Amino acid sequence: MIRIGQGFDVHRVEPGDGMTLGGLWVPCRYQIVAHSDGDIVFHAIMDAMLGSLALGDIGQLFPDTDSRFKGADSAELTREVRRLCLVKGYSVSNLDLTILCEEPKVGPVRDVMRQCIADVLETPPDQISVKATTTERLGSLGRGEGIAVMASVLMRAH
């Protein structure tokens, strides 16, 4: 049996020295404004995985109103979501991500990011796709006010 899920997350950015994306520190002129570590890539992945199995969303599991999750490592939270999925009998078959931002440029770090995500999900990196696009300087993302990630996941029963 297979299940499909999608996830989406968007965060505001402010001037800074970089951000964590998919478990990888990426230097740039911005930092993500968030309750946790702000790893928006893992946030979208978790929502896709949870959605595929109708397990709610990350706001239900790890609410930003709970001080236990202040500055939380999103890779560790993703490991917990993976564990919940395994308990239900499912694991990631493949994952497709699109990062929407003007900065940072994802191309130079794409392969390392894929490996970081694969390590957390304990799946081969050739089952992880990381793409990036800009919004051609349109809207709030195009003005550099934020960053967004879309995730689609195919979960398979084992």
TAZI-V28134 format. One record per residue. RES is the residue in three letters. SS is DSSP state (2 for helix, 1 for strand, 0 for the rest). OMEGA is omega as a letter, one per 20 degrees, with the letter a starting at -180 (NA if undefined). D_FIRST is the distance of its C-alpha to the first C-alpha in Angstrom with 2 decimals. Layout:
res={RES:RES}
ss={SS:SS}
omega={OMEGA:OMEGA}
d_first={D_FIRST:D_FIRST}
//
This chain:
res={MET:ILE:ARG:ILE:GLY:GLN:GLY:PHE:ASP:VAL:HIS:ARG:VAL:GLU:PRO:GLY:ASP:GLY:MET:THR:LEU:GLY:GLY:LEU:TRP:VAL:PRO:CYS:ARG:TYR:GLN:ILE:VAL:ALA:HIS:SER:ASP:GLY:ASP:ILE:VAL:PHE:HIS:ALA:ILE:MET:ASP:ALA:MET:LEU:GLY:SER:LEU:ALA:LEU:GLY:ASP:ILE:GLY:GLN:LEU:PHE:PRO:ASP:THR:ASP:SER:ARG:PHE:LYS:GLY:ALA:ASP:SER:ALA:GLU:LEU:THR:ARG:GLU:VAL:ARG:ARG:LEU:CYS:LEU:VAL:LYS:GLY:TYR:SER:VAL:SER:ASN:LEU:ASP:LEU:THR:ILE:LEU:CYS:GLU:GLU:PRO:LYS:VAL:GLY:PRO:VAL:ARG:ASP:VAL:MET:ARG:GLN:CYS:ILE:ALA:ASP:VAL:LEU:GLU:THR:PRO:PRO:ASP:GLN:ILE:SER:VAL:LYS:ALA:THR:THR:THR:GLU:ARG:LEU:GLY:SER:LEU:GLY:ARG:GLY:GLU:GLY:ILE:ALA:VAL:MET:ALA:SER:VAL:LEU:MET:ARG:ALA:HIS}
ss={0:1:1:1:1:1:1:1:1:1:1:1:1:1:1:0:0:1:1:1:1:0:0:1:1:1:1:0:0:1:1:1:0:0:0:0:0:0:0:2:2:2:2:2:2:2:2:2:2:2:2:2:0:0:0:0:0:2:2:2:2:0:0:0:0:0:2:2:2:0:0:0:0:2:2:2:2:2:2:2:2:2:2:2:2:2:2:0:0:1:1:1:1:1:1:1:1:1:1:1:0:0:0:0:0:0:2:2:2:2:2:2:2:2:2:2:2:2:2:2:2:0:0:0:2:2:2:1:1:1:1:1:1:0:0:0:0:0:2:2:2:2:0:0:0:1:1:1:1:1:1:1:1:1:1:1:1:0}
omega={r:r:a:r:r:r:r:r:r:r:r:r:r:r:a:a:r:a:r:r:r:r:a:r:a:r:r:a:a:r:a:r:a:r:r:r:r:a:a:r:r:r:r:r:a:r:r:a:r:r:a:a:r:a:r:a:a:r:r:a:a:a:r:r:a:a:r:a:r:a:a:r:a:r:r:r:r:r:r:r:r:r:r:r:r:r:r:r:a:r:a:r:r:a:r:a:r:r:a:r:r:a:j:r:a:a:a:a:a:a:r:r:r:a:r:r:r:r:a:a:a:r:a:a:r:r:a:r:r:r:r:r:r:r:r:r:r:r:a:r:r:r:r:a:a:r:a:r:r:a:r:a:r:a:r:r:r:NA}
d_first={0.00:3.79:6.93:10.43:13.68:17.31:20.31:24.01:27.05:30.72:33.69:37.40:39.25:42.84:45.18:44.30:43.78:40.04:36.54:33.50:30.56:27.40:29.42:32.23:35.71:36.78:40.51:41.58:43.97:41.57:39.73:36.96:38.06:35.58:35.48:33.37:33.88:32.64:30.03:28.58:26.03:24.39:24.80:22.76:20.05:19.91:19.78:16.89:14.86:16.08:15.55:11.86:11.52:14.66:16.79:19.84:21.63:23.90:26.94:25.81:24.98:27.84:30.43:33.28:35.65:35.01:37.45:35.17:33.18:36.33:36.05:32.75:31.11:27.97:26.55:26.88:25.29:22.30:22.12:22.09:19.22:17.27:18.30:17.14:13.60:13.77:15.09:12.07:10.01:9.01:11.14:12.28:11.30:14.12:16.59:19.24:22.36:25.53:28.60:31.29:34.79:38.20:38.60:37.64:36.86:33.43:33.94:36.10:33.64:30.31:29.59:30.69:28.58:25.44:26.30:26.95:23.59:21.86:23.98:23.00:19.23:19.76:18.09:20.06:22.18:21.28:17.89:19.99:21.95:24.98:27.09:30.09:32.25:35.31:36.17:39.39:41.33:40.41:39.76:39.54:37.22:39.59:42.53:41.00:40.56:36.91:33.71:30.19:26.72:23.65:20.23:16.89:13.88:10.42:8.52:6.05:5.46:8.47}
//
